[in-house]
Amino acid sequence: MSVRFVNETEARGVTGGSPEEAVAILRSAGVDQVVLTKGSDGALLGMGTDIHHIPAVETQVIDA
């Protein structure tokens, strides 16, 4: 099983497409599961023919 983690910038650079298109392109290239991180917008998870949006968890930033 292959799993590929990419952020939006990496995905756009490699595929030239939107985040959803990038997940589909990487899946069609043989990657079993794609996780595309979108910062405060969460992430996309591509498995099989499905693409799921995983929302980001709101947190409080504390400067240590």
C-alpha positions, 0 to 999 in steps of 0.5 A: 500500500502506498500513501502520499502526503502532500500540501497544496503547493506541492500538489499544484506544482506536481499536477497543475490542478486544484486540490481535488484534481491533484488527489484524483491525478495522484490516485490515477498514477497508482498512489493507494491513499493521498493525504493533501493538507490544506492548512486551516482548511483541513485536509483531503483524503483520497481513498479508492474513488472517494475524496473526503474532506477532513476539517481542521481542528481549531486550536488556541496558539500559545507562545511559549 
